[in-house]
Amino acid sequence: MESTEGTIDRLDRTLLSIRIYCHPDAPREYVVVSRDTLQCGGVSNQVVAELCRALELGTKASVRLVVRGREVELTADPVLGGRLVVFVRREPGGGFLTFREVYEVLQTLESTLGVRVTWGRPFPRGSC
């Protein structure tokens, strides 16, 4: 089985070799969905508490942050059973956005929020 580092490197090589995207414009963002639900018990972080409160009320909530120079939108939606959706956008940092950078943003986000999340594979979305 391939290591996580090897998988990330392979995904980045594939992404950079694809000519379907309008380089250097794409991907504009990555979408990542958590594999498990947000654990709300005993949270002390204000952002996590806000997302948990929305889930308890059965409403959708979104929070925008800047993490490692990229805009990150964190969304909790009861339709997804309490799983989190993260949009990592290319702006305001500009430049090309790779899988490795998305994984680094997710790790920093977990550290900032004080929660551990199992993430699915990031899905790049372009502008074309």
N, C-alpha and C positions, 0 to 999 in steps of 0.2 A: 504494500500500500504506500502511495506517495505521501511524503511529509507535507505539512501545511505550507512551509516555506517553498517547497518544490511546486506545489499547486499554484501558489500565488505567482511565482515566477513564470510558470507555464501560461497562466491566464493573461498576464501582462504581455508576454511575447505574442500570444494570439491576438490580443486586442490591438497591439501596435502594428501587426502585420495586415489586419483587415482593411480593405480599401472601400468597403461599403459605406462607412461613416464619412461624413464631410470633414476630413482632417483639415486643420487642427481644431475644428469647432466641436467635435463630439468625442467622447460622451459628455453631455452637459451635466448629467447627474447620475447617481447610482441609487437604486432602491434596494433596501435590505429589510427582510421581515424576520423577526425573532422566531425561533422554533418553539419556545415555551412562553407561557403567559408571564406577565409582569407580577412579581411577588410584592405585594403591598403591605404585608405585616411588618410593623415596626420600622417603617422608613423614616429617615430624618431629613432627607434632601427635599427641598421645597418643590423642585421640578417634578420629582417622582410622586410626591404627595399630591400635587395638582393633577397629574395623570391618573393616579389611583382614585382620587375623588370623582373625576369624570366617569371612570369605569363603573364605580359604585352607583352613580346616578344614571348609568346607561346612555351616556352621551359621548361624543367624540371630542378629543382634546388634542391640540397641537402646540408645541413649544419650539421656538426657533432660537438657536444658539450659534455662536461661531466657535468652532473647534479646529485647532491647528490651521487656522487661516481659511477654513471652508465653512460655508453656511450649512448648518445641519438642522433639519426639521424632524422632530421626534413626535410621532403621532400614536395615540392609543385609541383604539376603536372597538367598541363592544361587538361589532359585527364580526370582527376577527377573533373573537373569544378571548380578548384581553392581551393578545400578542401586540408587540410594538412594531411600527413601521418607521424606518429611518430613511430620509432622503438626504444624501450627501451631494451638495451642489458644487460645481466648479468655482463659482464666485464666492466671495470676493477675491480669492487668491489668484484666479486666472490660471492660465497654462493648462496643460493636459492633466487629467485626473486618472490615476491608475488604480488597479485593484489593491496593490500594496498600500497606497495612501489611504484608501477607504478602510482597510483593516486597521491601520494605525489610528484613524479617526474613531473607529468603533471602540478600540481599546482605551483611548483617552476619554471617550464619552462614558464608558463604564466606570472608569476611575473617578471622573468628575461627579457622576451621579451616585456612586457608592453602591452599585448593584452589579451583579454578575448575570450576563445574558448569553444564551446560546443563539448564535446568529445563523441564518441560512446563507446561501451564496449570494453575493451582491449581483444585481442585474443592471448593466449599463443602459442608459437611455440617451439617445442622440437628438440632434436637432433637425434631421432630415426626414 
